[in-house]
Amino acid sequence: MILENGLIRTLDPQVPTQRALAIAGEWVAGGVGVHETALASPDVLDLGGRVVLPGFTDSHVHFPTWALAQSEVKLDGCSSLAEALDRVRAAEAKPDAWLRGYGWRNGDWSDGREPTKGDLDAVTGNTPAALIAKDYHSLWLNTAALAAAGGDLEVEGGVVERDAGGEPTGVLREEAAWRFKERHMVVPDEEYLDAMRTGVHLANARGVTAVHDKDGWLGALGLWQQLAVAGALSLRVWQSIPHDRLDEARGLGLRSGFGNPLLRLGYLKVFMDGTLGSQTAWMLDRSGVQITSGDELAEIVGRGAEAGFPVAVHAIGDRANREALDAFEQTRDLWQPRGLRQRIEHAQLLAPEDLPRFAELGVACSVQFSHAPSDRDLADRFWAGKTDGAYAFRSLLDSGAVVVNGSDAPIEELDPLAGIRAGVRRTIDQRGAWHPEQAVTVDEAFHATSVAPAWLAGDERRRGKLIPGQYADLVVLDRDPWGDLDAQVVATMLAGRWVHNPPPWD
């Protein structure tokens, strides 16, 4: 196949643009002129002036959770508790089923008040209701839902909010929220699979050809395998597993990279702290929640290195990031010789002296460009005087750090182009840019969304650029985003096969 009469942006600095692209089977065969010898009687597709780029990777997505959330009550964007309750009231609860929702953030509400079980009881009655916060680190329950736990709510690393009388208010945070979900809100595999089938199609429609999935804790690897067996997997998946499953993986002789071109076992996931929105980020001022200590992380990183696994560390607060960097530095003689590509997820607030350490240590920054403008008001409120070191994407890139971009969906929407716009513009509304000195260029934004993620997954020789010998994973846009960032996806190809909107196009 020859794609011609358009602009091919290869994202390869040696040959950044071509006017045509040759594809042979699953692979890019070359650019202009190659088709004379590489392809016999090729099909020729007229791009009609459209632009072709390497397929996008979402480097941080909770895919099964995001897919399932598409059918739940959406509370994102509510400006008050009353508006959130109105949305819950309007939802149709299924008989004998939980009412689930996501996206509330009381920091965005006009009164900022913490929600309570009583608030929910008034609109849900005896139907158990569980609403996860926008940051997915707090869970809002009604009385019927709380009853499922029988009073067993406390857990190390968790927070159970209580009223003046010592009774649970209905809000659980961190480990308390996650354990409640795992024990009392079990979702059948078939429900996940139905949602994921739809989610894969939606992701393809947004130009996504690969994801780094974070839902290892709920058995996502098995869900992806079922989709693959059914022929319903049109994404490349780099899958996490919880660090406490390392011994099981090691006992089976599994290492990072095990799998096939569509589905591979990737890395261990560890949480250092909570989040900005829940005010549980672990801070140098001693506030927040510590989930894993630096010493504990060093032990995990060391054991992971011996077993052939890199580690992805959730770190939001400046203390969490420092402890994570310290642990990687302490153990680098174990993991660097093995070529393991370590990463810190989010890296949202950094002390100035810690910012250059990512590049010095060779630890990648797995960030979310969309978080900066989305979180700006919370950051200005809770991190007043510190935001020069918040969401410091420009500074990280200037230091030489590897930066990859994701969405953290369902916390933000799985939409790479929206994330790219947020990284370049540093705003998602009518306000001016927030800390515009930390904006990235269009080149850097696309590199972080296509090229760097393939490197982080050890796949840089097979994908990430549109050059000979790499997979024909690509996205067709209606116009050149270097000239107009509001470009839209027209079609998506994975390994030489159209997975969204095959031509002909209008």
N, C-alpha and C positions, 0 to 999 in steps of 0.2 A: 504494500500500500504506500502511496505517495501522498502526503499532505502538502498542498502548494497554494500559492496565491494568498499568503498570509504572512504573519510574523511569527517565527519560532524563537522563543527565548529559552535558550538551553540551560541557563544558570551556570554555565561553565565559563569562567573568566577568560579562557584561551580563545573560545569562539562563542561569544555571548549571544549572537543572533544568527539565524539562517532564514532564507526565504522559502525553504521547503524541508520536509522531513521524510526519510524513507524508513519504513517499518517492515521487518521480515519476521513473520510469526509473532513471538512474544517480545521481540527485541527491536531496539533502534538499530537500523543498519547504517544510517549516516545522513548526511545532508545533501545539498545540491550536487548532482552529478554521480552520486554513488549508485543510484538505481539502474544505471546502464549495465552494471555488472552484477549487482547484488540481487536483483529481483527479475524474475521472468514474467513478462506481461503483467506488470503491476496495475492494481486498481488506483485510480487517481481521484483524490478528493479535493475539490475546490473549496478552500477555506473562506473565500469571499471577503478577504481582508481581516478575518478574525485572528486571534492571538493564541498560540499554544505554549503552555508552560508544563514543567514536570508536575505530576500529581501532588496534592497537598497531604501532609501528615499532621494529624492532631496528636501532639506529643504528650498530652495529659488529658485523658478522658475516662470517665467511669461509664463505659459504654452500656452494659446491661442496665445499670441504674438510670442513665439518661434515657435509654429507649423506653423503659417502663414508665418513666416520669411523664412521657408525652400524653399519657391517658389519665394522669392524676390532676388534682386541683392545683392550679397554678397561682401562687401568691406573690410571685415576683412583681415588683412595681407598685405594690399597695402603699398608699401614702398614710394609712391610719389602721389601727386595730379594727375599727368598724368596717372598713373596706375589706379587710382580710376575712372577717366573720361573714360578711355578705356573700363573698365568693364561696365560702364553705357551706353556707345555708343553701345556696343555689345548686350545689352539687347533688347528683343523684346517687345515693348510697345503695349498693347492691345488698339484698337480704343476706344475712349471716356472713358479711364480709367487712373488712376494715375499710374505713374511709381514709384514703391516703392523699397527702398533698405535699408541696415543696415550694421553697422560694421566699418564705417570710423573712423579714429583717426588721426588727423593731427599731433599729437605728435610723431607718428611713421613715418611720411613722411620725406624725406631727407631735404626738405627746411622748414618744420614745418609751412608753411603758412596757414592762415585761408582760407577755401574755400569761394567762393562767388556765388551769383546768376548768375553772368556773366559767370563764369566757366561752370556752369551747362547748361545755355542757349545755349552755343556753341555746345553741344552734344544732347540736348533734344528738342530744338526748342520750339514749342507751347504746347508740351505735359507736363502737370503739373507733376513735379517730387519732391519727398520728400524722403530724405535719413537720417535716424536716425543714430546717432553716436554709437560707440561701447558701450558707457556707458549708452545709451538711455536717456541722459539728454540734448542733443543738436540735433537740427533738421536743416538740410541743404536743402533749397528750391530754386527752380528756379523762374523766374519772373512770369511764368504762375501760379505757385502754390501760390505765394504771393498775386496775384490778387484776389484769393478766399476770402482773409480776408478783402479786401477793406480798408486796412490801419489800421484795428483794431487789433493791435498786442500786445500792452502793457497790462500787468496784474501784480498785486502784486505778488512778489516772482519769477518773470520772468525776463529774460534779452533779449533785442532785440539789437543785434549787429548792429551798424550804422557806415557809412563811414564819412569822414571829412565834407561832405555836409549835414549830418543828415539823409541820406537815409538808409533804411535797407539793410544790405549786403546780406541777405539771410540766416543768421544763427540765430536761436532762441534757447534760453536755459531755462531749468527748467520749471516753470509754463507756460511761453510763448509757449514753444514747445508742452507741453502736451495739453494746451487748443486748440492750432491750430489743433492737431491731432483729438481731440474729436469733434470739430466743423466741420472740413472740410475733414476729411479722414475716414468717417464712413464706416465700413466694414459690409456687410450683415451677419446675423447669419449663413446662410448656408455656406458661404465661410469659416467662422471660423470653423464650425462643420466638414466640409470636411477635413480641415487641421488638426484638432484635432484628428480625427479618425486615420489618418496616424501617427500623433505624438504619440498617445497612443501605437500603435504597435512598433514604434521605441524605445520608452522609455522601454517597456517590453523587447525588444531585448537587451537592455543595463542593464538588471537586476533590473529595477526600478519597485517597487510594490506600492510606495506611493509618493505623492508630497505635499509640502506646497505651494499652489499657491498664487501668488501676484497680479493677474490681476482682483481683485475684482472691480476695477474702471471701467472696460469695461463690467461688467455684467457676469463674468466668471461663477458665481454660476448657472445662468440660462442655460448657455451653457453646463456645466457638467450635469445638470439635464436632458437636452435633450439627451445627450449621454447615460445616465443611462437608461432612458425610452426605448431607442432603443437597449439596450443590448450591447452597444459598450464601456462600461466603465470597464476596467480591471486594474485600479489603485485605490488606496485609496487617497482621496483628503481632505486636511485640508485647508479650503478656507478663505482667507482674505476678509474683506469689508473695504471700505474707512471710516475713522473715522467720516466723516461728514454724513454718513448714519446711525449713531448710533441711532438717534431719531426714524427713521423709523423701525429699527429692534426692538427697545425697545417697540414701539407702538404695534407691532405684538406679543409681548411677547417672542421674540426669544432670546436665550442665546447661548454662546459658547458651542459647542458640539451637537447642534440640527442637526438631520439628521439620517443617517443610517451607517452601517459599511463601505460603499464605499465613501460616500460624507457627510461631516459634515461642518457646519459653525464654523469657528475657532476663528478669532481674528481681531482686528482693525489695520489698517495700517496707519502710520503717517510718513511724511518726515520732518526731521530736516534741511537737507542741500542738496547740490548738490553732485558733484563727483570730484575725482582727475583729470580725463582726461579732463573735461570741466573747470577745475580750479575754481569750484564753491563750493568745500568743505569748510565748515564753520570752521575757524581756530582761535586758541587763539591769533594769531598775527593780528586779525581783518579782514583778507581777507576772500573771499568766499561769499556765499549767504545763508542767514538765511531764511528758509521757515517756520519753526515753532519755536517760542521761548520756553525757558524752562518753563516759567509760563503757556503758552498755553498748552504745553504738560502735565503739572501737572493737569490742568483742564480736559483734555481729559482722562488721566489715571484714575482720580477720578470718572468721569462720567461712564467710561467703567467698572470700578470695581463695581459700584452700579448696573449696568445692567448685570453683569456676563460675561464681555469680557476682556481677556488679550489684551495687545497692543504689536505690533511689530513696532519698531521705526528705520527707515533708518537713520543711522548716520555714516558719513565718516570721517570728520575732527575731530581734537582733541577737539575743542570747542563744536561741535555738540554732541560728545560722553559725554563730561562733563555735558552739559546741560541736556541731556537725563538721565544720572545717577542721577543728582540732583533731577529731577522731580520724578523718581521712589523712591528715598529716602524720598522725601517730602510727598509722598502719600502712603508709604508702610503700614501704619496702616489701610488703606482702602483695599488694594489688598492682602496683605499677609495672613490675617485671612481667606480669601475666597479661598485660595489655587490657585490663578491665576498664571500662568507661563508666566512671562513677558520676552521680548526678545529685543535685539538690533541687527538690521541687519547690517552686514558688520564690524562695529567696526574696521575700517581700520587703524586709527591713534589714539593712546592713549598716553596721558601724563603719565609719570611713576606713579604719585600719584593716577591716576584713574584706573590703571590696576587691582588692587586687589578688587576694589569695586563691580565688577560683582559677585564674589563669596560671598562677605559680604552681598550684598543685595538679592542674589538669582535671579539675572537677567541673563538669558541665552545669550550666544554669538552665533548668527546665522551667520556663516562666510562662505567664499568660499575659500577652499584651493587653487584652481587654480588661484585666483586673484593675489596671491603673486608673482609667477614667471611671470605671464602675464603682471603685472603692474610695474615690477621692474625698468625699465628704466624711466618711468614717475615719479615714487616715488623718485628715485635718483635725478631727475632733479628738481621737484617741492617741494619735502620735504627734500632737502639736509640737513644733520645734524640731522634729526629727525627720520630716518628710523629704529633706534633701537626700536622704539615703534610702528612700522608699521607691520600689519599682524602678530601680536605677538601670534601665536597660542600656541607655547610651553609654553610661560609665562602665558597665560590664563589658560591652563590646570594645570600647576604647582600651580597656585593660588587656584585651586579647582573649577573653573568656569565650568559650563556646556557648552560644545561646540558642536554645530551641524553643519554639512557640507552641502552645496548646490552648485549649479552652477551659479545661477543668469542668466540662459539661457533666452534670446539668447545672453547675453553679453559674456558668455563663453558657450561652448557646453554642452548640457545635457548628461553627461557621467560620472557616479559616479566613475568608475575605473580610469579614467583619472584624476579626482579630487583627488582621494586617492594617486595616484602616485605623483601628484604635492605637496601634503601635506608632504609626506615622503621625497621626493627628493629635494624639493624647487627649482626645475628647470624643464623647459619643452623643453629645447633645448640643444645644445652641451656645453653650458657654465656651469661652476661650480654652486653649490648651492648658492642662494641668501639668506644671513643671515641664514646660516645653523643651528645656535643656536636656531632658531624658528621652526625647523622641528619637526614633530610628528612621533610617532612610528606606525608600521602597525596596532597593536592592537588599538591604539587610533583613527587612521583614520577610521577603520571599525566601531568602537563604535560610532563615530560621524556621520556615514552614515547609521547606522541601528538601534542602541539601543537608543541613546539620542534623535533622532527625534521623536520616538514613545512616549518617556516620555514627550517631550515638547507638544505633542498633547493630553496628558492625556490618552494615549493608552498603557501604559507600561505593563498592565496586560494581554493584548491580542496579542501583537506583538512586534517584535524587537529582539527576541531570539528564538531559536529552542528548546523549552522545552515544556513538557506536558501542555496542556491547552491554548497554544497560537496558533494563526492562522498559517496554513501551507503556509506562504508566504516565498518563498525561491528562491535562484539563484544557479544554477549549473555552476561551473567554470571548465575549462579544466585542471587546475593545482592549486597547493596551493600557494596563493599570499604571504604567509609568507616566502616562499622560492623563489618565482619568481613573482615580482610585475607586470610583463607583462602578467599575466593570463587573459584569455578572457572568456566572457559569452558563455555558451553552451545552457542553457535553463532557463526559469523562470516559477515559479508557484505562483498563487495567490489563497489562500483559498482552497488548495488541487486540483486546476485545472491548467493544463499547459496552459499558455498564450503566451509562445514563445517556439517554436521548441520542441514539445513533442517527447518523445522517440518512437521508437528506434533511437539511434545515431550511426554514423559510428565509 
